[in-house]
Amino acid sequence: MNPSTFVVTPSLFRALLFGSLVLGLVGAVIDVVVPGLVPEVLWQAQAEAAGGEIRLADYVLMVAGVVLLVAAVVSVYGLYMFRRWAPLFSLLVTVATVPLYPLTGASVSSGWAVGLTEVSMVLWGAVLAFAYAGPIKDRFG
C-alpha cells in the first residue's frame, strides 16, 4: 500500500475508536479478572503503601473520575456519530485527564494491562488525529 494513497474511511475510523475503547476497558480490568498476572506480594505491597486511609486526592479522583467517565461516553458517541462538536470536546476531555495522573500515586499493573492500555491510548491518539486531518475531518462538518 502506498502511504500517499492511504485514506481513512468512516468504517476504519469507527474501528479505531471501537478498538481503543475495548482495549482500554480490557486493560483496565484484566488484572482484576486474572489476578495471577501480578504476584501476590506486589498486591500486598500496593495495599500497604496505600495505607487504607482515604486522602483528599482520592475524593478528587472519585469526583473527577465520574465526571470524566460521563464526558468520555459522550465524547465516544459524538465521534462515532461524527458530530461537529466531538473532536474539540474529545480533545478537551483527553487533556483534562492528564492533571489527574499524579493524584493516582504508585500502582501495580501486569505487563498485559500496561500493554493493552498503551495500545488503546495510541489508537485514541490516532482517532483524535484523524478527526482533525484528512477526509474524516470533513465528516464532522
C-alpha positions in Angstrom: 0.0 0.0 0.0 1.3 3.4 -1.0 1.2 5.7 2.1 0.3 8.7 0.0 -2.9 7.0 -1.2 -3.9 5.7 2.3 -7.4 7.0 3.1 -9.1 6.6 6.5 -12.7 5.6 5.8 -15.6 6.2 8.2 -15.6 2.4 8.9 -11.9 2.4 9.7 -12.3 5.5 11.9 -15.0 3.8 13.8 -13.0 0.5 14.1 -10.1 2.5 15.6 -12.5 4.2 18.0 -14.0 0.8 19.0 -10.6 -0.8 19.3 -9.4 2.0 21.6 -12.4 1.6 23.8 -12.3 -2.2 24.0 -8.5 -2.4 24.6 -8.7 0.3 27.2 -11.5 -1.5 29.1 -9.8 -4.9 28.9 -6.5 -3.3 30.1 -8.3 -1.7 33.0 -9.9 -4.9 34.3 -7.5 -7.7 33.2 -5.6 -7.7 36.5 -8.8 -8.0 38.5 -10.2 -10.7 36.3 -6.9 -12.6 36.1 -5.2 -11.7 39.4 -2.4 -14.2 38.9 -0.9 -11.8 36.3 0.5 -9.8 39.2 2.3 -11.6 42.1 0.5 -11.5 45.4 3.5 -9.9 47.1 3.1 -6.9 44.8 -0.6 -6.6 45.5 0.2 -6.6 49.2 2.9 -4.0 48.8 0.5 -1.7 46.9 -2.2 -2.2 49.6 0.4 -1.4 52.3 1.7 1.7 50.5 -1.9 3.0 50.1 -2.3 2.9 53.9 -6.0 2.3 53.9 -7.0 5.9 54.6 -8.9 7.9 52.1 -7.0 11.0 51.1 -8.3 14.3 49.7 -6.7 13.3 46.4 -8.9 10.1 46.4 -12.0 12.2 46.7 -10.9 14.5 43.9 -10.2 11.4 41.8 -13.6 9.9 42.5 -15.5 13.0 41.6 -13.3 13.9 38.6 -13.4 10.2 37.5 -17.2 10.1 37.4 -17.4 13.4 35.5 -14.7 12.4 33.1 -16.3 9.0 32.6 -19.6 10.6 31.6 -17.7 13.0 29.4 -15.8 10.2 27.7 -19.0 8.3 26.9 -20.4 11.5 25.4 -17.1 12.0 23.5 -17.1 8.5 22.0 -20.8 8.8 21.0 -20.0 12.2 19.3 -17.0 10.8 17.4 -18.9 7.7 16.4 -21.8 9.8 15.1 -19.5 12.4 13.5 -21.0 15.3 15.5 -19.5 18.7 14.8 -18.5 19.3 18.5 -16.9 15.9 19.1 -13.3 16.5 18.0 -12.8 19.5 20.3 -14.8 18.0 23.1 -12.8 14.8 22.9 -9.5 16.7 22.9 -10.6 18.7 25.9 -11.6 15.6 27.8 -8.3 13.9 27.0 -6.3 17.0 28.1 -8.5 17.2 31.3 -7.4 13.7 32.3 -3.6 14.5 32.3 -3.5 16.5 35.6 -5.2 13.7 37.4 -2.4 11.1 36.8 -0.1 12.4 39.6 -3.0 12.1 42.0 -3.3 8.4 41.4 0.0 7.7 43.1 2.0 4.5 42.6 0.2 1.4 41.3 0.9 -2.2 40.3 -0.1 -3.5 36.9 0.7 -6.5 34.9 2.5 -6.3 31.5 -0.7 -7.2 29.8 -2.6 -4.4 31.5 0.0 -1.8 30.6 0.4 -3.1 27.0 -3.3 -3.1 26.3 -3.7 0.3 27.8 -0.8 1.7 25.8 -2.2 0.3 22.5 -5.6 1.8 23.5 -4.0 5.2 24.0 -2.2 5.0 20.7 -5.4 4.2 18.9 -7.2 7.1 20.7 -4.4 9.4 19.6 -4.9 8.2 16.0 -8.7 8.8 16.3 -8.1 12.3 17.5 -5.5 13.0 14.8 -7.8 11.7 12.1 -10.7 13.7 13.4 -8.6 16.8 12.7 -6.9 15.8 9.5 -7.7 14.1 6.2 -11.1 13.3 4.7 -12.6 12.3 8.1 -12.4 15.8 9.4 -14.9 16.8 6.7 -17.4 14.3 8.2 -17.5 16.5 11.4 -18.9 19.3 9.2 
